[in-house]
């Protein structure tokens, strides 16, 4: 056996092993409302990452040189962390833009809520309530969030009183002008489709480590494209179904139940790879069932961002298209790395499939226990 596949396998193992303690960096979410002459902003943010100076260039807090500081902050009880946040607020508020007619107003903190420590493998989101008076005669509102603090999602009220309109802002960009009493300029169908396709893709690559491991588990048992496409399509149809039902409010399940079950699905697929070398006919049906669970997991992202009321179906379908493209990209990369070169070798299963499946199974079991305990 050449050394190249061993090195590639070692690299894959390292990536997967690091994923077992992943702390995904999530965007801050600012929900804005206006009433009479007042504005209120509910800002949900991972303040430990902000205070520690974890760069948004990292996809995971463990990649940051400041990871140790971040982890120390994660262990602080709420009262102590609140003190740290209040000390940092002058610096934090320098990076927050609240503008009315291009006049920048200093943020004012009305209240702060810091959750209990909980599961330290997940981001603890602090809720900052910012409020103040709308300047007399102001017509246009804009939101900005410093690039040093990461990305932000700003949710603005719809003029018609419907669901909020969400904008995902990156690299310190300001929001589009929001005309008070009128709202945002409506996006075209093509703009909505492009936005949500990218959102679905990035939710898999690079942000969806649990979904990546699930898809890799499917790939390892069979590198033939036809059965792979059947499984991935079954998975996509299933998560499209539950995602749509969840967004419409027909189906709802607590993340405390969904997240451990998603982890268990990863473990199951990998363990099946260890006990059988043949793709069984029922595999596609099992994958469909797991896809129903993963769809409920995807729903959390769209609930945070929201779907445009006028292009609801377009956004929902293109988000799922992006997810499907992300999954196919994962499979293509895996095939190019190992399947193309070594799938016909006599040692392929013993030296690649079994070790990788064992590590994915161990990661899935670890996550299951961790998420139940958390």
N, C-alpha and C positions, 0 to 999 in steps of 0.2 A: 504494500500500500504506500503510495507516495505521501510525502510530508504535507503537501498542499491541502488536501481535504482535512487532515488532522488540525492544521492551523485554522482553517475556516470553521471547523466544528468548535474549536476552542474559543474562537471569537464569538460565535453564536451562543455558546454556553455562558460566556461572560456577560453578554448583553442580557440574556434571559435571567441570569442570577442577579444582576443589578436591578432588574425589574421587580424582583420580589420585595424590594423595599422602596418602591417608587413613590415619590412625592410630586405629583404633577403640579406644575405652576398654572393656576387657573386665572382667567381675567377677573378684575374687579367688576362688580355689577352695580351701576348707579341707576336707581329707579326714581324718576323725577315726576313731581306733581305740582300743579299750580292751583291756588284757590284765592280768589279775590286779589289782594295785593301781596300775597305771600308765595314763596316757593319752598318745597320740602324735597330733600334728596336722601333716600335710603341707600347708603353705600356699603356694600358687602365686599370685604377684601381680606386677603391673607396678610395681616399686618406683621406677622412674624417674619415673612419673607421680605416685606418692604423694609422693616427696621434692620434686618440682618444684611441688607444690600445684596440679596440674591438676584443676579442679573436675569432679566427676562430673556436673554439670549440662550439660557439653559432651559431645556425642556423638563428637567427634573432638578429638584433642589439638591439632590445628592451630587450633582455634577459641579456645583458651585464651590469655590474655595472657602466660602463663608457658611458651608453646610453645618459645621459644628455649632456656630453661633445660632443658626436657625433652629437646630434641634434642641438647644438649651432653652430657647424662647418657647418652643412647643411644649416643654415640660412645666412651664410656669402656671400656677393657678390663676384663675381669671382676675382676681384683684391685683395681683402683682403685675401681670401682663398689661392690665389697663393703665397702671402707673407708667410703665415703659412707653405705652402708646401715647399717653398725654405728654410725656417729655419730648416725644418725636414729632408731635403735631405741627409745630411751627415749620419744620423742614418738609413735612408731608403736604401741608397746605400750600407751600410754594409751588408744588407740582400739580395742583388742582385748579382748573380754570372754570369759573362760573362767570359767564359774560352775558350782559344785556346790552344790546345795541353797541357791541364792541367795547363797552366799559366793563373792566374786570372788577368783580366784587370779591373781597376776602371771604373765604368760607367761615361759617360760624357753626360750632358744634353745639347741638341741642341735647344730644344724649349719646351714650356709647354702651354697647352690649357685647361682652366677651363670653363666648361659650366655655363650658367646662373642658378640661383637657381631652377626654375621650380617647379615640383611636389616634395615636400619634403618627400612624402611617398615612393619615389623611389630613388634608389642609383644614385648619381651624379658621373659620370665616367670622371675623369681627364685623358687627353692624354699627356703622357710624351714621347718626342722623344729623344731616346738615340742614340748616333752615335760615331764612332771612326774608327781608322785604323786597318785593319787586320794585325797582325804581319807577317813579311816576312817569307815565307815557311810554314806557319801554315796549318795544314791539317784537324784538328778536332775541332768542336765547340760544347760547352755544355752550357745549361742555368740552373740556379738554383734560387729559390725564397724561402726566409726564411719562416719556418713554422709559426713564430709569425705573419706574414702578411697574412696568409691564403693560399689558393690554387692558382695555376696559370695554364693557358693554354698557351703553346708556339706553335706558328704556324710557321713552317719551310718550305722554298721553296722546291717544288718537283724537283728532278734532271731533269725530262723530261720537265719542264716548265709548268706543269699542276697546278691543285689546290694545295694550301699549305697542308702539312701534320701536323696534330694537335696532341699534347700530353697533357693530363691532369695530372698535377703533384700535389701530395698531401704530407703533412707532411714533407715539405722541401726537397723532393727528387729532384735529378738532372735529366735533360733530358738524353735520350739515346745519345750516340755519333753521331754527324752529320758530315759526311765526306764532306768537301767542294768540290763542283763539282760532287758529287756522290749521297749524300742524306742519309736517314736513311735506316737501314736494314728493308726490307719489313716484316710486321707481317703475321703470318699464318691466314688462314680463321677462325680457332678456336679462336685464340687470339683476332681477330677483333670482332667476335661474342660475346665473353665474355665481352670485354670492352664496347660495345654499349648496351648490355643487362643491365649491371649494370648502365650505364648512363641513360637509359630510366627509370629504376626502381627508382633511386634516384631523378629523376626529378619529380616523384610523391611523394615518401616518402624518405626523409622528406621535400623536397624543394617546392613541388607544392601545396601550400595551396588552391589556387583557384580551382585546379582540384580535390583536396580532398573534398572540400565542394560540388562541383558538383556531385561527386559520392555518397556522403552521402545523398544528396537530392534525388538521384535515390533510394537509399536503404530505406529511410524512408517511402515512399509510399507503398512499397511492400517488405516484407522480404522473399518472396518465391524465391527460387534460379533460377527457370526456367525463369520467366520474368526479373529478375535481369541480368542474363547472356545474354538474348536477347538484353537488353538495352545497357549493357557494350560492347557487341560485335558490335552492331550498331555504338556505339560511337567510338570504336577502328577502325572499317573499314573506317569510315568517316575521322578521323584525319590522318589515314594512307594515304588516298587518297590525301588530301590537303597538307600534309607534303611532300609527294613525288613530287607533282606538284610544290610546292614552291621551293624545293631543286633543281629541274630541271629548275627553272626559268620560268615556264609556268604560274603560278599564283603568284601574289604579291599584298599584301595589307598592308598599313601602320600600325605599332603598335598603332598609335593614334586612329585608327578605330577598330582594332582587340581587343585590351585590354578592352575598354569599353563594347564591344559586349560580350566578354567572361564573364565579370562581370554581364551583364544583363541576360545571360543564366543561371547563378547560381540563380539569383533572380527569374527568371521565373519558374524554376523547383521547388523551395521551395514554391513559391506562389501557384503553382498548387497543392502541397501537402496540403495547407491550405483550398482550396476551394472544393476539392474532396477527397473522401476516397477510390475510386476505380481506378484501373489502366486502363486507356482508351486505346483502340486499337491504336490510333494515337501516343501514347507516344514514341514508338520506332522510328517513323519517325521524330518526333520533336528532339529527342536525336541525331539522325543521322545528322540533320541539324546543331545542336550545335557542334557536333563533327568536322564538317568542319571548324568551327571557331577555336576550340581548336587546331586543326592541324596546323593552321597558327601560333598559339602561340608557339607550340613546335618547329616550324621551326627556330625560333630565336635562340634556343639553338644549333641546328645543324649547323646553319650558323656561329656561333661563333667558334665552335670546328672544323667544317669541316668533310667531309666524305672521307675515303680513296678511291682514284680513282680506284684502282685495285679491291677493295671489296665493291664497292658503294652499291650494292643491299643487300649484307650480312649485312652491317652496318645499313642500313635503316630499314630492316625487324627486326633485333634483337633489335634495339632501340624501335620500336613499341611493340615488344614482352615484353621488360622490362616495358614499360608503362602499358601494359595489366596486367602483373604480379603485378605491383604496385597498380592498381585499384582493382584487385581481393583481394589483401592483405587488402586494406582499408575496403572493404565490409566484408571480413572474420572477421576482428577485431571488426567492428561495430556489426556484428551478434553475436559474442562471448560475447561482452559487454552487449548488451541489447536484441537483437533478440532472442537468445537461451532461455533466462530466462522469458521474459515478453511479447513476441509477441502475445500470446493467452489471455492475461489478458484483462478484460473489459476496464481498464483505460489506456491501452497502447497508443492509439491514442491521447486521451485528455491530458495525462500527460507527454508523451515523444515525439510523432510525431509532435504535434502542436507547443509546445514551441521551439523545436530544429529547425523546419522548419521556424518558425517566425524569429529566430535569424539569420539563414542562409540567409533568404530573406532580412533582414535588412542589413546584411553585403554586399550582392550582390548589393543592391540599393546604399549603401554608396560608394562602390568601383566604381560603374558606374558613379555616379556624380563626384567623386574625379578624375577619369581618364579622363572624359570629360573636367573638369575644368583645369586639369593639362596640 
